Amino acid sequence: MPLWTVKAFAELTAVDIYALLKLRQDIFCLEQNCLYADIDDLDQSAHHVMLWHKDELLAYSRCLPPTTSDKNSSSIGRVAVIPKARGQQTGRLLMEQSIAFNLEHYPAKNICISAQLHLQLFYSSLGFVSQGEAYSEDGIDHIKMLLPATSA
């Protein structure tokens, strides 16, 4: 049976860290053919949402607190689902878990994401609203989206 876990960086085991970095590398660097600095010094301040089945990490996201540059918004990023778990609502469940975490820990704060443009409708279905124009991030079209605290 799949198991959801949410851990602060200090709570992650070596197995957790290896699995989440491998999942992110496999999806963002290899599958999407994107060379970028995945290890960006934000993991330490994040909570890591993970869906496990036995010893396999199926889905992952990173929830970040509001920052000094944006005190009104928390964020969710590094949203990833392994290929064999796609098409089964895993991404929706992952985002619902991540949104619930942020709303519980950062109440009355918006949630900001940098969404890949081809997933804009998916995120809109979760209540996110597009902000501004599309932009290129690491060679992939993205759009800033916001889940207003008042609508969550």
Buried (B, 14 or more C-beta within 10 A) or exposed (E): EEEEBBBEBEEBEEEBEEBBBEBBEBBBBEEBEBEEEBEEEBBEEBBBBBBBBEEEBBBBBBBBBBEEEEEEBBBBBBBBBBEEBEEEEBBEBBBEBBBBBBBEEBEEBBBBBBBBBEBBEBBEEBBBEBEEEBEEBEEBEBBBBBBBBEEB
